[in-house]
C-alpha cells in the first residue's frame, strides 16, 4: 500500500514538472498513511485462514501518539477465515487490474 501511494506521488510530480512546475508538489509521507498486510494459508473457501495486520501510521509518530507511536484504534492483527476471503478478493482484483479489463482503473489500489 505505501509503495502504491509513493508511486502515484512520484508520477504526479514527474507530470507536474514536465508541465513546468519548479519543484515536486505531491507527497506520500509514511507518517501520514496506514498499511495493511494479509498473509493467507490454504486454498479452501471455508477452511482457509489468514493473518491480517493493519498499522497506522506506518512510520511511528511519538509526538502524536506518545505511548506506542501508533493509533491503537487503527493498528491491530487478526487470524481467521475472513482474512482468507480478503486475500482472495485482493488477488482477483489485482489480476483484473493487471489485465486492464473494463473499468480496471476504477478499482482501488
Protein Blocks (a to p, Z undefined) as FASTA:
>chain_A
ZZmmmmmmmmmmmmmmmnopabdfbdcdfklcccdddddedjbfklgccdddddddfbdc
fklmmmnopafklgccdddjklmmmmmmmmmmmmmmmnopghklmpcZZ
